[in-house]
Amino acid sequence: MRSIELASRSGAALKRTFQAQQLRRVACSRPYSNSTSDGSPLPPVYERLYNKYSEVRRVLGAQRLTLAEKILYSHLNNPEESLLTGTNNGRDIRGKANLQLRPDRVNMQDASAQMALLQFMSCNLPQTAIPASIHCDHLIVGERGAEDDLAAGIKTNQEVFDFLESAAKKYGIDFWPPGAGIIHQTVLENYALPGMMMLGTDSHSPNAGGLTTITIGVGGADAVEALVGAPWELKAPKILGVRLTGKLSDWVSPKDLILNLAGLLTVRGGTGYIVEYFGPGVDTLSLTGMATACNMGAEIGATTSIFPFTEASSRYLGSTRREQASKDAELFQNFPGAGAAEDSFFKFKADDGAQYDEVIEIDLSKLEPHINGPFTPDLATPLSQFKKTVQEENWPEKLSAGLIGSCTNSSYEDMTRVESIVRAAEKAGLKPKADFYITPGSEQIRATLDRDGTLETFNQAGGILLSNACGPCIGQWKRHDGVEKGTPNAILTSYNRNFRGRNDGNPDTMNFLASPEIVTAMAYAGTTTFNPMTDSLTTPSGAEFRFPAPHGLEGPPAPFDQGEASLNVASQAPNPNIPIAISPTSERLALLEPFDAFPESDLTGLRVLVKVTGKCTTDTISAAGPWLKYKGHLPNISANTLNTAVNAETGEVNAAYDHLDGGARVTIPELGRRWKARGQPWLVVAEHNYGEGSAREHAALQPRYLGARVIVCKSFARIHETNLKKQGVVPLTFVDAADYDRVAAGDEVSTLGLYDMLRHGGRGEVSLRVVKREGGEVFDVPVRHQVSKEQAKFILAGSALNLLAKGAAV
């Protein structure tokens, strides 16, 4: 890795470009306050939105737009160019237009921020072009309790936190210290505003769509594009409308809405779509309930999800001390444009007559609680059928732990609903039979629940309060209940994702997703076959106890308590004199070497490193948990590459065979390292939805670092496909999925037409020529690509970062 001194080399051209843009450091560079900046008719964030929206209406005329389209298109760098190029004069935008967008801000969690900042540093700019924030939430291990875990996490990760804080001070980025809260909850409380567009380096960033923002999860290279002031590209999504009617019944929560939708659509059903909720049922939901549904839109592959602005949105802004933001949103919606046409007003809802590509109708009154899992978030089972399913599938009937909270379900409403049934159980003399963990989403939530007595209720019940951090949800969980790796067991969580081995590193732990109140009731029963709506528990006195229907408060009676002052955000102007804290001998952080450019020809002599079968998520490609400590050190973290992938030809986990050296059996990352040392480029063959899950840039960086040039599969998850292109890896899909069966590990592969396609800005056909390792048979496999003009430039340069660096050297 380069020494730190080399990172300070001048990038004069890029600096000049950056300065010429006059730095779009706009409203919300800090948490929203109760005063406008200059007394103008509209605050800056809405003045810009109004002006861009006027351009969009000029370009598209009276064309009816959904809410998502109004906000998204009003953030275009050049509306006319993006909306009219290759779209039949604006009639076929969805799925065809390449949108060049200008987000309002970027939010980064500590694990992904490390690599994003290392890439940003290579651009040699004095500050970020748009507001940004860093949230230290991923590196705290849940083990003994909030206070001890936070202290241990800070001690273990001090080097990384120092690096992040020094970068924040140098570049003028908001810094939320460890313990301040989970990124999505903190963003919802402080930065999200109706009509904004944000990028977040985490797949669950769409959480803020509950407050009518367009918020998209991205990899670090995408974030860097926005941070340096370059337009960020997105293929115009299709729009999936979800029309809500009715009202949720007592035991049903907004979590059940999205659990049900995941079952309907599967983990791939939302790919290429924005999910937009509408209909009379929307007005019956709380703001945080809407955020829960948007958060888990990531589990169906959606680009993002969004709700209209409602009275509940306004109430939430008030409870989070942002009354002025609510007034500004109302002012903006009623601000007259040129002329008297209805389209001159920007309403935070779809236009009358707007068309959706698909519409799903959900009657909230008919929903029942759902439990999803195990091992995938789309395996949805109604609560009434769950006992039968557990017994039929031979899943564990004993519940080993119930875990509530997280970025998905730690709202005041969630926790007070849980509190209501805990109080009833306590009054009957009952205690949870399974371990019971509570994770507040933010210091603001924790402090308010503490002030209002909810945490004391949980404490009296024997609950274990964890730190305001991700913890067990992302694999940062050190269990002390005797459940060893390899032991089948069941847990229930109110989290959003439940891939195999994700929570505790045990591939035999079955995580079932449910609402916090269902998780809690079943923790009291200690069994997965308990139905709190119909079943009873026996109290110590021998009486029969039935849980009452949960009830809670949408928000606190008084505004949220802001909590410990030491956990508040540090906001500061950029200071170029701040040194970046990286030790040259660090095992946790390392500066980046540029990847090699694409050769001036098609690729030849590639070898198939491994052929993967089944679900291959970003957890599979780059596991989290203990590996999070190496997020800022690419050589070290690459030792986990594909280490839980299943070899399609042998059924083994993390097994590959070096067919260039006698067929020796090694691990997949070890074979990658061997071939990297030999200069042998390679590719991976995989099945559907490759890269599903987190917006984990390392799942693209690591294979690229080890020598991958191509990934060919049946289909990709959206974020991962983009991440691969940003790192110079070419993602290709089989035209005929049956060709997956024809290619094997060790086969030699060359590309046909790939170089010409890249040189022509993504135009042209591509195929693969395969030479079988055994027998020498030669055949061609047609493949598809989704490479845009800008992405072709990234790949030819070797990576998106290389392209920026090349511009800096001019």
N, C-alpha and C positions, 0 to 999 in steps of 0.2 A: 504494500500500500504506500501511497505517496506520503511524504512528511507534511506536516501542517504548513510549513512555510510555502510550499508550492501552491497552496490554495489561494494565496493572496496576489497571484499574478494578475496584471491589469487586463480588464476586458473593456477597453475604451469604447469600442463601437456599441456594444450592448448597453453600456452606461449612458452613452449619448442618446440612444433610442429610448431608454427608460426615462431619462430626464425630459425628453421632448414630449412624452405622453402626459406630463404634468401630474403624474401620480394620482390615480383615482382613489385617494384615501378619503372615503365618503362617510356618510352617516353610519353609525354602528361600529366605528373603529373601537368603541368602548361600549359596555352595556348601555342599553337605551335609558336616557334620562327623561325627566319630566319637563324639559324645555327644548324648544326648537333652536336651531343654531343661529339664525339671523333675522327672525321675524318675517321672512318672506311668506307669500301665500301658501306655499307648500314647502315642507322640509326637503332637504336635498335628495333623500332617497326616493321620494315620491315625485319630485320635479323631474328627475331623470327618467323614472318609469313613465310618467305622463308624456314626456317628449318622445321617447322610443315608441310608446303605444300609438301616438299620433302618426309616426312613420309607418308602423305596421298597418294601421287602418288605411293610410294612403296607398300602400302597396296592394293590400288585399281587398280593399273596398268594403262592401257590406257582407263579405263572407262570414258565416257564423263560426265563432271560436269557443272552444271549451275553456274553462278556467285555467287549466294547465297550459294551454297554448297561449293564452293572453299573457301570462307571466313569462313563459319561456321565450316567446318571440319578442317580447319587450326588453329582452336582455341581449338581443343580437347585436353584433358589432356593425353589421351592414344589413339591415332587414331586406332591402331589395335584392341584394346579391344572394343571400342565403335562401330566401323564400321563392325566388323566381328561377333559379338555376336548376335545370333538369327536372322541373316539377309541373310541366304542362301549364306554364304561366300561373303557378300558385294553386292549381287545382289538386295536385297530388303531392303534397308536402310530406305527409306522414310516411315514414319508412323509406323515403327517397332523398330528401334534402339533407345536406351536410350543414348543420347549424354551427356557425362561428359565434360563440357566446362570450359575454363579459359578466362573469359572476360578481356579486357584491362583496363576498368575503370567502375565506377558506378557514376551516376548522380542522385541527389535527390532534389525534390522540398520541400519547407518548411513544407507543411502540412504533407506529407508522411515521410519526414526526421525525424520528431520528434519520431515516433514509431520505425523507423529503427535504430536510434541512441540509443534509450532506450534499444533495443534488443542487439545492438552491445556492449553497456556498460556492459551488463551482462556477456560478454565473457572475460572481464578483460584483454584485449590486449593493448599494448602500442601505436599502430598505425594501420591504415588499411593496408592490404596486397597489395592492388592495389590502384592507384590514384582514388580520389573521389572528388565530388564537391557538395555544397549545394547552392540552388538558392531560394531566398526569394521572391516568386512571387504570392503565392496563398492567402495571408492574407490581401491584400490591397483592400478596398472596393471602387468601382467606384461610385462617387456621384456628386461632384461639379467641379472637375477638378484636373489635375495632382498634382499641388503643395499642395493644401489643402488635397487631399485624401492621398498623401504619408505621410504628417505630421501626419494626424489622424491615419493612419494605423500603423505607428511606435509607436505612443503613446499608442494605444490600445494593441499592440502585443509586446511591448518591452520585456516582460518577456520571450516570446518564442524566439525572435530574440537573446536575450542575451544567452539563453541556446544553440541555434544552433551555435552561434559564439564561445562560450567557448568550445564546443565539437570540432569544426573545429580546433581551436588552439591546443587543447590537442592531437588530433589524426592526425594532419597534413593534413586536408581536405581543399580544396579551398572553400572560402566563398564569395558568391556574395550577397551584402547587398540588402535590400528592395529598389526598384527603379532601380536596375541594369538591369532587364529585365526578360522575361519569359524563363524558363529553356530550352525549345526546341530551341528557337531562339538563346540564348546565347551559347548553346552547338554547334549549327551549325556554329556559327561565330568563336568559339575558340577551340573546342576540336575534332570535327568530322574530320576524315581522311579516305581516301579510304583504305579499307582492315581492318579497326579496327572492334572490337566487343565491344559493350557497353551495359550495363543494365541501365535502368532508371526507377525510382519509379513513373512512370506516363504512362498511356496507350498511349499517343501520342509521346512517346520517338522515335518511328520509323521515325519521322521527319528527322532525320539525315541520313536516307537511301538515301535521295536526293544527298548526298555526298559520296555514295558508302560505307557506313558502314552497318554492321549488328547491329541494335540497337533494343533491345527488352524491352517492358514495363513489369515490374514485381512488386510484392508486397515487402514490407519491409523485410520479412524473407528471400526472395530470394536474396535481396541486401546484407543482412548480411552474407549469405553463401559466396558470392564473396568477401566481405570486410574482412572476416577472413582467406581467402586463400583456402577455400574448393572448389572443383569443383562444378559447377552449372549444374543441370540436365535439359535437354529438350528432349521431345519426338521428334525424327527427323521429321521435317515438310515435307509435300508434297510441291511441287513447282507449283504455278499457273503462267503461262507465259502470259503476256499481250503484244501483238505485236502492236506497234504503227506505223502507216503510215501517210503520209500527213503532213499538217501543220495547226495550229489553225488559224481561220479567225478572223477578227477584234474584234468582240464583245465576242469572246470565249476565255477563259483563262484555265490554268491548273486546276483550281478549278472545271471547268465543266467536265474535264476528270474523276475526282474521284467521282463527284456527279453522273455522268452517270454510272460509274462502280458500285457504291453503289446500284443504282436502278437495275442493272442487277443481282447482286449477293445476295442482301439483307444483313441484319446485321449478318447473320450466314454463308453466303456463303464462307467466307475466313477462317473459323475456321479450324485450323490444317494445314494451308498453309502459305508459304511465297509468297508474290506477287512480281514477278520479271518482270520489264519492259524491253523490248528490241525492236529492229526494227528501221528502218530509221527515224521514227518520233521522236525518243528520241533525236536526234541531233538538233532538232528544238526548244527544250524547254530550258528555263533558269534553272540554278541550283535551285533557290528558287522556281520556278514552280514545279520542280521535288520533292522538299521537301514538298510542299503543298500536292501533291498526296500521298506521303508516310505518312505524318501526319494523313490524314484521312483514311488510310488503317485500322486504329483501328476501324472504323465504320462498317467494314465488317467482323470484328473478326479475321483478319489476324495476325499471329505471328509477322510479320514485313513485310516491303516492301523495295525494293532496285532498284536503277538505275545504269547503267554502268557509268564509268568515261568518261566525254566528254570534249570538248573544253570549254563549259560553266562552268564545274566544275573548270577547271584551271583558268578561268577568275575570278570566285568567290574567289578562294583562294588568287589571287593577290589583289583583292579589299579589302579583309579582312586582308591584310598585312601578308599573309602566302605564299609568293612566293616560299620559300624553300620547303614547303610541296608539292607544285605542282611539283617542280623539283625532289624531292625524289620519288614521285609516278611514275614519268616517268622513273627515274633510275631503280626503282624496277621492273617495267614491262619489262624492257630490260636487266635485270641482268641475265646472262646465268647460267643455271644449269648444272648438270653433263650430258654430252652428247649433241647432237644437236637436239633432238626431240622437237617438238613444246610445249609439255607438260612441258618442263623444265622451261618455262617462265610463270610467273603468270600474266595473263592479266585480267584487271578489266572489263571483259565481259564473257559471257558464252562460253564454248568450242564449236567449230564447231561440230555439231552433237549431242549436249546435248538435252535430251528429257525432256519435261515438262509433269506433270500429266494431266494438262488441258491447253488449249491455248484459249485466247479471243483476237479477232482482233478488233482494234478500228482505224478507219480512222479519224484522227484529222480534216481533211478538212470538214468532214460531220457533225461534232459535232455542236450543238447549245447550247446556254446558258441554264442551268438547274436551277430549284429551288426545293429544297428538304424539305419536311415536310408537316404538322407540327408533332411534338411529336416523330418523328423517322427520322434518317438521311438517310434512304433508300427509302423513298417515293418520287421518282424522277419524276418531271414534266418538260418537255421542256418549255422554256419561251413562245414559240408560242401558247402553249395550257394552259398556267397558268390562264389567265383571265377567260376562260371558266370553268376551274376546280374550281376556287374560287367561281364562281357563282353557279355551280352545287352543291358544297359541303357546300354552305352557310358559307364560311369562311369570316372573316371581310374584307371589302373592304378598310376601312380606315387603313392606316399605322401609327402606333403610334411612331415608332422609327426605325432608321437605324443605325446599329453599324458595323464599319469596323475595321480591324486590328486583333489582337490576335496572338497566336503562329502559326496559320495556314496561315494567309494572311496579314502580315504586312511588306512584303518585299519592297525594294526600287522600284521594278518594279510595284508591286500592287499599291503603293501609288502614283507613278507618273502617272500611267494610270488613277487613280481616279482624280488626279490633273488636267489632261487634260480636262476632262468633267466638272469639277467644274469651271475652268477658262472660259469655253465657256458659262456656265450658268450664271456666274457672269457678263460677258460681256453683256448678254442679259437682265440683271437686275433681275434675279431670285434668290430666296433664298430657302433653303429646307423647305418644309411644315411639315415635321416630324422632331423630335429631331434627331440630327446627332452627333454620338460619334465616336472618333478615338482613338484606343489603339495601340501605338507602341509596337513592340515585344521586343525591347531592347533599352538601352540607346544609343548604337551605331547607331541604326536605327533612333531614335528620334533626336539625335544630327546632323546626316547627313541630315535628312529632314529639320531640322531647318536651317542648314547652307545653304542649296540649295533653300530655299524659299518655300518649299511645305507646311510646317506647317502654314506659314503666309497666304497662299491661303485658307487653311481650316478655319483658324481663321476669315478671312474676310467673309467667307460664313456663319459664325455663328456656326461652328463645335465646339464641346466640346472635348478638348484633355484630355484623361485620363492618369493615371500613366502607366509606363512601367511594367505592371503586368497583371495577368489573368482577374481580375475584373468581368464584367458582364458575361463573357464566362462560368464561373464556379459558378455563383450564388452570386458573390460579387458585387451586384448592388443595390443601394438604389435609387429608382425612385422618382422623384419629379414632375411628369406630371399628377397627379390626377388619375392615373390608380390604383385602389384599388384591393386587393386580391379578386378573384371571378369575376372580370370584364373581359369578353372576349375581346381580342385585338390581333393585329398582329404586330410583329416586323420582320424585315429582318436583318440578320447578316452574316458576312463572317466567322463565327466560324465553329467548326467542329461537334458539338453535340447539340441536341435540344430536349432532353427528357422533358416530361411534368414537369413544375415547376422549371426547372433547372436554368434559368437565373435570375428570380426575385422572386422566391418562389410562384408565382401565377400559379396554375394549369390550368388557362384559358388563359394564354398568349401563343399564337401560334408563335413559332420561325421558320421562313423559312430560310434555308441556301442558299446562293448564292455567287457569286464572289463579290469582293469589288465594282467594277464598276456598277454592276446591283443593288446592295444595295443602292449605292449613287444616281443613277438616279431615283430610285423609292422613295427615301427619298425626292427628289425635287418634285416629283409628289404628294406625300402624300397618295398614294393609291397602293394597291396590284394588281390592274388590269392594271397598266401601263406597256407598252412594249416599252422600249427606242429605240428599233431597228426600230419600225414602227410608234409609236405614237408621237404626238406633245404636247407641253405645250404652254399656252398663256402667253406672257410676260406682264409686267405692261403697255406697250404701245399698247397692243392689237395685237401684231404680233404673228405669229406662230413660235415656236422654236423647232427644232429637235436636239437632242444630236448628236454631231459628234461621229464617232467610237473612242473609247479610244486608246490612244497610250502612251507609257511610255518608260523608259530606263531600260535595264536589271540590270544595276548597276550604281553607281554614277560616274560622270566624273573623280573625284579624289577619292582616297581611302576613306573608311568610316572614319568619325570623331569619335573618341573614347569617346567623351562626358565628363561629369563631372568626375574629377579624384576621387572624394569621392565615386563614384559608381563603381569603378574598383574592380577587384577581389583582395581579400587578400589571398595570398599564403604564407605558412610558414611551417617550419619543425615541427614535433611533439614535444610538450612540456609537459612532464608528470606532471609538477608542476602546470599546469593550473587547477583550480578547476572547476567542472561542475556546472553551475548556475541553480540549482533547489531548490526552497524553500520547506521545508517539509509541509507547509500549502497551497501550490499552488492549485488553482482550474483549472489550465491549464496544469500542468505537474505532472505525478506520475510515480514512478518506478514500474516495472512489478512484479507481483507474478507469479510463474510458474504454468502452468495448470497441472491438475492431469493426471497421465499416464493412458493408456488404461487398463481396467481390464483384468485379466488373464482368460477371458472367453468371450463368445458372450455377446452382450448387451441385457439386458432384461428390461422390464417395461418402455420402452420409451413411451412417449405420443406425439401425433401430436399437436404441439402448434397452428399452423394455416395452412390452405390450401390456397395457393395464386393462383390467376388467372391472366392471361395476362402478359404483359411485366414486368419483375421484374429485374431492373437494379441495379448496385451498388449504384446509386442515391436513389433507392427505399429502399435498405437495410440499407444504411448509408448516409443520405442526407448531402450535403455540405452546401454552403451558411453560415448562422450564426453558424452552428455546427462546422465549421472548427476551431473555437477557442478551441475546446476540443480534437483536434487530438492527443495531448500528454497526455490525461487523460482518460484512458479506462473506468473507472466507470461512468464518467460524459457523455461521448459521447454515451454510450450504451443506454441512455434514448431516442435515436432516432431510435432504431433498427426496421426496417421494418415499419416505421411509415407512409409511403405512399403506402404500399402494399394493394391490393384489396382482401378482403376475398371472396374466391370462392363460399362459401355457402350462403352468405348474400348479396354480392355486396357492402358491406360497406368498406370504407377506414379506415385503422388503427383500426380495431375492431376485438377483439378476445373474446372467451367465456371460462371461467374457469369451465370446466366440472368436475373438481375435487372438486369444491366448489359451487355446486348448479347452475352452468351455468351463473354466474354473467358476465355481459358485461364489458370489460376493454379494454384498448389499448393493442396493441401487445407487446410493450416493457414492459408495466406494468405486463402483464401475464408472460413474461420471468423473470422479477425480482421476482415475487411471487414464481414461480416454482424453481428458483435458491435458494431462501431462504428455500424452503421445501426439497431441495435435489432431485427434480424431473427432471431427464434428459429428453430431448425432441428432436424432429425433425421437419423439415418443409417439406411440399409437395408443389411442384411448377411445372410450365409448361416449355416451351422451352427457351433455351438460358439464363438460370438463371445466374445472375451476369454479364450480358452484360454491357459494358461501361468502366468506369475508372478502373485503376489498384489499386483499393481502398482496401488496406489490412484490413481496419477497418470493411468492409463488411463481413470478415471472423472472425476477432478478436471479434467483439461485440457479435454475436450469441454464439461463444465459451465461452466467459466470462459469458454469461447468462445461459449456460447449454446445448447448442446444441451439439449433438454428431453425427448426421447424417443429410444430406440434400438429399432428393430423388426427382428427377424431370425428365422431358422428355429429356432435354439436358442442358449442361453447356457451358458458355463462358470460353475460355481457361485460362485466367489469374485467374479468380475467382476460378475455379476448383483447380488450383495449390495452390492458397492462402489458401483454406479450408484445404487441406492436410497438408500444412506447420503449421497450427494451431491445428492439431489433430482432425479436423472434417472430417468425411468420406463422400465423394460425391458419390452418387449412381444414376444410371439412370434406368428407367423402361425398361425392355426388350420389353414389350408390352405397348405402350403409353396409351392404353385404361385402364390400371390398375390405372392410375391417378384418374379415376372416382370412383374407388372402395374404396378409402381411404379417411377418413374424420377427421376433427378436433376432438381431444379427444380420437381417437382410440388408443389402446395399441399395441405397435410394439416391436418385438424382432428380432434380427439378427440370421441368420443360416449360418454358414460357414465363417463368417467374421473374427473371431479370428484366425481360421486356415489359412485363406488366408493371413492375415497379418504376421503370424509366418512363412509362407512359401514364404515370399518376394513378395507378389502380385500374387501368383499362387493359383488358386482355384475359385470355384463358390460360389456366395453369393445369398441369398434370404432373404426376410422379412416375418415373420409370423405376421399377423394382427388379432387382436381380436377387433371386432366392439364394439364401446361404447354402441350402441343401439342394443340389441338382442343377443350379445355375439357370433355372427358367427365368425368362425375361418377359415382363408384361407392363403395360401402362395403366395407371389408375387416375381417372379424372377427378379433380377436386375443385371445390369452390373457395372463394376468398371474399372478405368484406373489407378490403383495403381502400381507403379514400386517398385523394391526392396528397393531403398533408401527411397521412400515415405512411404513404410510400416514401416520402422524404425522410421520415424517422428511420425507417428500416434501412434505406440506402446509406444513411449517415452512421448507422450502427446502433443508434438509440436517439430518443427525443433530446436527451441531455447533450449528446454529441452535436446535434444540430444547433442548439443554443450556443454551445461553446465555439462552434465554427463561426457563428455570427459575431461572437465577441472578439475573435482573432482578426477580423477584417480591418 
